[in-house]
């Protein structure tokens, strides 16, 4: 890479919800000849490895809340992180700094605004997160994943731009696989994804719900269910006893392919999950995580459900009997599933990564020949 290539710093918490859109933007920037540095925390080790060509830096950042002692510790760590971020940014001298939420983004973006670097935050959820609320009034632009974003101050709305949520390359690779509705006598692919905050409730409710379905429907099912290691055997045993073909794992490395095959998905409603369902165009039952900060998963679920692409099942009302009834109803209505799949695709923002890249580049002054070439490609 040439020495005069434009440099960008992306800052994100170490979970997939923050890192997947950062990965998508990094791909856009590096493809256009830019140098990209990711600032994150140690939770990101496995995910950050999937960002070739991106330099990784880690700074300290503390979580605020949980009582006076934990708050004091969090503030102290943020202060240390701010010093580290200022040193890093001075050394890199980037054209722009982009934050994707999570506490590692706070000291990095705070330092960027102190030092006068162009700055953008991207909010993936339909509710502005705590980290981004701390930064919103300081940055030049606010990119949003949803058309409507709650907790955004009226004074900040003029700087907000709807870009959508970029999805990872593996999801984009299967985005054009046509939806195949259930057909009489054919297998029915059902995908259940829970992650660390969802697998337990799904382990408790989904197997007895599937076991309660009519025999003809049970034998047609082909189930892929994510379960915690401690729950895997009992989930597998319940489904096996019910005569249901199933694959149970705490982690599926081929989620994009399973999503492409799925005829119905049961999952949480994190921003990345909703964006991926939309990108691939798959109907879903969404069970928002009830303890999510500011109940943002419920807001995400309502947004895509209001488009006719999904059905929201509150966890407080979720039971095996209720889920069995809803599954039987939906699986008996292939036309309804086709409609929901189509609405999911319409909800997607396929060029979200390009939109975000254009927004970021729009803040950058001319940086010589490399920058001019980059601007031409981004146009």
BAZA-939146 format. One record per atom (N, C-alpha, C): residue in one letter; x, y, z. Coordinates in steps of 0.1 Angstrom, whole numbers, plus 5000, padded with zeros to 4 digits. Example, Ala and Ser with C-alpha at 12.3 -4.5 7.8 and 13.67 -1.06 7.14 Angstrom:
BEGIN
A513249435078
A512349555078
A513249675078
S512849785071
S513749895071
S512950005079
***
This chain:
BEGIN
X500949885000
X500050005000
X500950125000
X500550224992
X501450344991
X501450425003
X502450505006
X502650585018
X501650695019
X501150735007
X500150845007
X498750805007
X498450675009
X497150625009
X496350685021
X495150725019
X494350775030
X494150675041
X494150725053
X494050635065
X492750655072
X492150555077
X490950555085
X491050475097
X490450525108
X490450445120
X488950415123
X488750285125
X487350235129
X487450185143
X486550225152
X486450185166
X485150115169
X485349995175
X484149915177
X484349825189
X483249795196
X483249695207
X483449565201
X483849465210
X484349335205
X483249235202
X482049275200
X480949175197
X480649185182
X480049075177
X479649075162
X478749185158
X477849225167
X476949335164
X477649465160
X478749495167
X479549615164
X480549585153
X481149465153
X482349435144
X481849405130
X480749345128
X480349305114
X480149425105
X479449535110
X479449655101
X480749725099
X481649715110
X482949775108
X483749695098
X483549565098
X484249475088
X483749515074
X482449535072
X481949565059
X482549695054
X482649795063
X483149925059
X484649915056
X485349835064
X486749815062
X487049755048
X486149665044
X486349595031
X486149705020
X485149795021
X484949895011
X486149985011
X486750025022
X487850125022
X489150065017
X489449945021
X490649875016
X490649845002
X489449814997
X489249784982
X489549904974
X489450024980
X489650144972
X491050204975
X491950124982
X493250164984
X493550234996
X492650245006
X492850305018
X493550215029
X494150265038
X494750195050
X493750205061
X493350095067
X492350085078
X492950025090
X492650095101
X493150055115
X491850035123
X491749915130
X490649885138
X491049905153
X490249975160
X490549995175
X489349915182
X489749815190
X488749735196
X489249685210
X488549585215
X489049525228
X489349375226
X489749305236
X490249175235
X489149065232
X487949105233
X486849015230
X486748985215
X487449075207
X487249065193
X488248975186
X489048905193
X490248835187
X489748745175
X488748665177
X488348565167
X487748645155
X486848745158
X486148815147
X487148905139
X488048965147
X488949065140
X489848985130
X490148855133
X490948785124
X490348765110
X489048795109
X488448785096
X488448915088
X489349005092
X489449135085
X490849145080
X491149075069
X492549085063
X492949225058
X494149255060
X494649385056
X494349495065
X493649475077
X493349575086
X494249555098
X494849665102
X495749665114
X494849675127
X495149595137
X494349595149
X495049655160
X494449745167
X494949805179
X493949795190
X494349775202
X493449755214
X493749855224
X492749915229
X492850015240
X491949975251
X492250035263
X491449995275
X490150085275
X489050025279
X487850105281
X486950035291
X486350105299
X485550055310
X484050075308
X483349985314
X481849985313
X481350075325
X480550165322
X479950255333
X478650195338
X478550185351
X477250135357
X477650015366
X476549965372
X476749855381
X477149885395
X476850015399
X477150055413
X478350145413
X478550215424
X479550325425
X480950265423
X481350155428
X482650095427
X482950065412
X482049995405
X482149955392
X482250075382
X481350175386
X481350305378
X482750375379
X483250385391
X484550445393
X485650375385
X485650235386
X486650165378
X486450185363
X485150185359
X484950215345
X485450345340
X485250445348
X485650585345
X487250585344
X487850515354
X489350515354
X489850455341
X489250335337
X489650275325
X489450355313
X488250425313
X488050515301
X489050625300
X489450675312
X490550785312
X491850725306
X492250605310
X493450545305
X493250525290
X492050475286
X491850455272
X491850585264
X491450695269
X491550825263
X492950865260
X493850845270
X495250875268
X495850785257
X495450655257
X495950565247
X495450605233
X494150635232
X493550675219
X494250805214
X494450895222
X495151025218
X496450995212
X497250905219
X498550875214
X498450805200
X497550705199
X497350635187
X496950725175
X496050815178
X495550895167
X496650995162
X497351045172
X498451145168
X499451065159
X499750945163
X500750865155
X500150835141
X498950795140
X498350755127
X497950875118
X497550985125
X497051095117
X496051065106
X494850995110
X493950955100
X493151065094
X492551035082
X491651135076
X490351135083
X489851025089
X488551025096
X488550905106
X487750915116
X487550815126
X486050785127
X485750655126
X484450605126
X484150515138
X483150545146
X482750455157
X481550375155
X481550255159
X480450165157
X479750125171
X480050195181
X479450165194
X480250065202
X479750045214
X480549965223
X481550055230
X481950015242
X482750105250
X484150145245
X484750055237
X486050095231
X485950215222
X484750235216
X484550345207
X484550475214
X484250485227
X484050605234
X485350685235
X486450625241
X487750705242
X488250735228
X488150645219
X488650675205
X487950785199
X486650785199
X485950895192
X486051025200
X486151015213
X486251135222
X487651195219
X488651115218
X489951165214
X489951225200
X489251165191
X489251215177
X488651355177
X487551375184
X486951505184
X487751615192
X488451575202
X489351665209
X490551705200
X491051615191
X492151645183
X491751705169
X490451715167
X489951775155
X489951695142
X489951555144
X489751465133
X488251455129
X488051445116
X486651415111
X486151295118
X484851295122
X484351185130
X482951145126
X482651015126
X481350965123
X481050855133
X479750845138
X479350725145
X478250655137
X478250525138
X477250445131
X476450375142
X475150395142
X474250335152
X473550215145
X473750095149
X473149985143
X471649965147
X471349995159
X470049965164
X469050075162
X467750045164
X466650145163
X466550235175
X467450215184
X467550305196
X469050345197
X469350465199
X470750515200
X471350455213
X472450385211
X473050315223
X473750415232
X474050365244
X474650445254
X475950515250
X476850425244
X478150485240
X477950595229
X477050565220
X476850665209
X476050785214
X475250775225
X474650885231
X475650985237
X476750925243
X477751005248
X478551085237
X478551025225
X479351085214
X478551165204
X477251155204
X476451205193
X476651355191
X476651425202
X476751575201
X478151625197
X479151535197
X480451575194
X480951545180
X480251455173
X480751405160
X480151485149
X480751475137
X480251555126
X479051485119
X478951355119
X477851285112
X477451165120
X476151135120
X475651015127
X474950935116
X475550815113
X474950725104
X473950625112
X472850595106
X471850515113
X471550385105
X471350275112
X470950155105
X469450145102
X468650215110
X467250215108
X466750355103
X465650355096
X465150485092
X464850575104
X464150525114
X463850595126
X464750545137
X465350635145
X466250605156
X465850675168
X465350605178
X464950665191
X466150715199
X465950805208
X466950855217
X467950945210
X467650985198
X468451085190
X467951215193
X468751305199
X468251445203
X467851525190
X466851605191
X466351685180
X467551765174
X468451815183
X469551895178
X470551815170
X470551685171
X471451595164
X470851545151
X469551555150
X468951485138
X469451545125
X469751675125
X470251735112
X471551675107
X472251615116
X473551545112
X473451395110
X472151345111
X471951205110
X471651165095
X472251055090
X472051005077
X471750855078
X470650815071
X470250675071
X471150605061
X471950515065
X472850435056
X472350295056
X471650245066
X471450105067
X472550035074
X472349905077
X473349825084
X474149745074
X475449765072
X476249675064
X476249535069
X476249435060
X476349295065
X477649245060
X478049135067
X479349075064
X479349015050
X480548995044
X480648945030
X479948805028
X480048715038
X479548585037
X477948585035
X477348685041
X475948705040
X475548765026
X476348855022
X476148915008
X476248804998
X477148705000
X477348604990
X476148514988
X475248504998
X474048424996
X472748504995
X472948634994
X471748724994
X470848704982
X471348654971
X470448634960
X469848494958
X470048404968
X469448274968
X467948284970
X467148244960
X465748264961
X465148194973
X464048244978
X463348184989
X462548074984
X462547954991
X461847844987
X460747814998
X459447834995
X458447805006
X458247655008
X457747625020
X457447485022
X456447425012
X456747295008
X455847224999
X455447095005
X454247055002
X453746925007
X454646815003
X455046735013
X455946615010
X457346645009
X457746775010
X459246815009
X459746845023
X461046835026
X461546875039
X461347025041
X461247055054
X461047195058
X462247235067
X463047335062
X464247375069
X463847485079
X464147455092
X463947545103
X465247585110
X465547705111
X466847755117
X466547825130
X467147785141
X466947855154
X468347905159
X468548035159
X469748095164
X469548175177
X470348145187
X470148215199
X471348295204
X472548245202
X473648315207
X473648305222
X474648375228
X474848375242
X473648425250
X472848505245
X471648565252
X470348505248
X470348405239
X469048355235
X468948205235
X470048135235
X470047985233
X469247925245
X469347975257
X468747905268
X467147905267
X466548015264
X465148015263
X464647935251
X465447935240
X465047845229
X465347705232
X466347665240
X466547535244
X465347485253
X464747565261
X463647535269
X462347515262
X462147605252
X460847615246
X460647545232
X461747555224
X461547505210
X461347355209
X462247275216
X461947125215
X460547085218
X460047125230
X458647075233
X457647135223
X457847255218
X456947315208
X456947235195
X458147195190
X458247115178
X457646975181
X457846915193
X457346785196
X455746785196
X455146905198
X453746915199
X453046935185
X453846945175
X453346965161
X452746825156
X451846835147
X451346705141
X452446625136
X452246495136
X453246395132
X453746425118
X452846445108
X453346475095
X454246595093
X453946695101
X454846815101
X456146785108
X456146715119
X457346675126
X458346605117
X457846505110
X458746425102
X459346495090
X458646605086
X459146695075
X460246785079
X460346815092
X461246915097
X462746875096
X463546975092
X465046955092
X465447075101
X465847055113
X466147165123
X467647185125
X468047305124
X469347345128
X469147435140
X469647395152
X469347475164
X470647505172
X470847625175
X472047665183
X471647645197
X472547585205
X472247565219
X473547575227
X473547615239
X474747615248
X475247475250
X476547465252
X477147325254
X476347245265
X475947315275
X475347245286
X473847205283
X473347265272
X471947235268
X471847145256
X472947125249
X472947055236
X472346915237
X472846835247
X472346695247
X470846685250
X470346765259
X468946755262
X468046795250
X468546905243
X467846955231
X467846845221
X469046785218
X469146685208
X468246565212
X468246525225
X467446405229
X465946435227
X465446555231
X464046585229
X463646575215
X464446635206
X464046635192
X464146495186
X465146415190
X465246285185
X464046195190
X463646215202
X462546135208
X461246175200
X461146295195
X459946345188
X460046305173
X461146235169
X461246195155
X461546305146
X462246405151
X462646525143
X464146515139
X464446535127
X465846535122
X466446675126
X467546665133
X468046795138
X469546795139
X470246905137
X471646935140
X471647035151
X472347005162
X472447085174
X473947125176
X474147255178
X475547295180
X475547425187
X476647445195
X476747575202
X477247685192
X477747645181
X478247735171
X478147675157
X477547745148
X477547705134
X478447795126
X479447735120
X480347815112
X479847845098
X478747785094
X478147805081
X476747875082
X476547965091
X475248035093
X474748085080
X475548155072
X475048215059
X474348105051
X474947995049
X474447885041
X473147825047
X473147815060
X471947765067
X470747865066
X471147995066
X470148095065
X469548095051
X470448075041
X469948065027
X468947955025
X469247835032
X468347725031
X467047735039
X467047815049
X465947825059
X464647875052
X463547805056
X462247855052
X461547935063
X462047915075
X461548005087
X462748005097
X462948125103
X463948135113
X463348185126
X463848125137
X463548175150
X464748225157
X464748355161
X466048415166
X465748535174
X466748595180
X466748725186
X466648835176
X466648955180
X466549065171
X467549175172
X468849135174
X469949225174
X469949295160
X470649405159
X470649475146
X471349395135
X472449325138
X473049255127
X472149135123
X471449075132
X470548965129
X469449015120
X468849125123
X467749185115
X468249215101
X469449275101
X470049315088
X470349195079
X470749085085
X471048965078
X469848895073
X468748885081
X467448835077
X466948915065
X467149045065
X466649125054
X467449105042
X468749095043
X469649085032
X469448955024
X469148845032
X468848715025
X467448705022
X466548775029
X465148775026
X464448645032
X464548635045
X463948515051
X462948555062
X461748495062
X460748525072
X461248475086
X460748535096
X461248495110
X460248525121
X460448445131
X459848475144
X460948545152
X460748665157
X461748735165
X461348735179
X462248695188
X462048705202
X463048795208
X462748925210
X463649025215
X464248985229
X465549005230
X466148985244
X465549095253
X464849055264
X464149145272
X465049235280
X466249195282
X467149275291
X468149365283
X467949375270
X468849455261
X468749595266
X469849665265
X469849805269
X468749885262
X467949965270
X466950045264
X465949965255
X465849835258
X464949745250
X465149765235
X466349785231
X466549815217
X466249695208
X466349575213
X465949465204
X464449465200
X463649505210
X462249515207
X461949625197
X462649735197
X462549835187
X462949785173
X464049715173
X464549655160
X463449555154
X462949475163
X461949375159
X460649445153
X460249545160
X459049615156
X459249685142
X460449735140
X460649795127
X460549705115
X461149585116
X461049495105
X459649425104
X459049395116
X457749335116
X456749435110
X456849565113
X455849655107
X455949665092
X457049615086
X457249605072
X456549475066
X456049395075
X455449265071
X456449155069
X457649165074
X458749065071
X458948965083
X458348995094
X458548905106
X457448915115
X457448825125
X456448825136
X457148825149
X456748915158
X457348935171
X456748855181
X457548775189
X457048695200
X457748735212
X457048815221
X457748865233
X458148745242
X459248745248
X459748635256
X458848615268
X458248715273
X457348705285
X456048615281
X455748615269
X454548535264
X454948405258
X456248375256
X456648265249
X456448135257
X455748035251
X455647905257
X455647805246
X455847675250
X455847575240
X454547565232
X453447575240
X452047565233
X451847685224
X452247805228
X452047915219
X452847905207
X454147865208
X455047855197
X454547745187
X454147635193
X453647525184
X452447575176
X451547645182
X450447705174
X450847795163
X451747885166
X452247985157
X453047915145
X453847815149
X454547745138
X453647675129
X452647605135
X451747525126
X450947625117
X450547735122
X449847835114
X450647885103
X451947925106
X452747985095
X453247875085
X453547765089
X454047655080
X452947605071
X451647625075
X450547595067
X450147695057
X450847805057
X450547925049
X451747965040
X452147885031
X453347915023
X453248045016
X452048085011
X451948215005
X452348335014
X451848315027
X452248415037
X453748425040
X454348305039
X455848305041
X456548375029
X456048345017
X456648405005
X456548555006
X455348605011
X455148745012
X456148805022
X456248745034
X457148795044
X458648795039
X458948685032
X460348685026
X460548805017
X459648825008
X459748944999
X459849075006
X459049085017
X459049215025
X460449225032
X460949115036
X462249125042
X463349175033
X463249125020
X464249175010
X464049325008
X462749375007
X462449515005
X462949595017
X463049535029
X463549615041
X465049625040
X465749545033
X467149545032
X467749675026
X468849715030
X469649825023
X470849755017
X470749715005
X471849634999
X473149714998
X473049844996
X474349914994
X474649995007
X474349935019
X474650005031
X476150035033
X476949945030
X478449965031
X478950075022
X478350075010
X478750185000
X478250315005
X477050325010
X476550445016
X477350495027
X477750405036
X478550445047
X479950495043
X480550425033
X481850465028
X481750605022
X480750625014
X480550755008
X480350865018
X479650835029
X479450935039
X480750975046
X481550865049
X482850885056
X483750965046
X483850925034
X484750995024
X484251135022
X483051165023
X482551305021
X483051405031
X483551355042
X484151445052
X485651465051
X486251405041
X487651405039
X488051505029
X488951595032
X489451695022
X490451615013
X490851685002
X491751624993
X493051585000
X493451454997
X494651405003
X495651354992
X495651424981
X496551394970
X496051294960
X497051234953
X496651144942
X495851024947
X496350954958
X495650844963
X494250874967
X494050994973
X492751034977
X491851064965
X492351124955
X491551154943
X491051024937
X491950924936
X491550794930
X490450734938
X490650734951
X489650684960
X488350744958
X488350884958
X487050954956
X486350914943
X487150894932
X486550854920
X485850724921
X486450624928
X485950494929
X484650494938
X484650584948
X483550584958
X482350664952
X482550734941
X481450814936
X480350734930
***
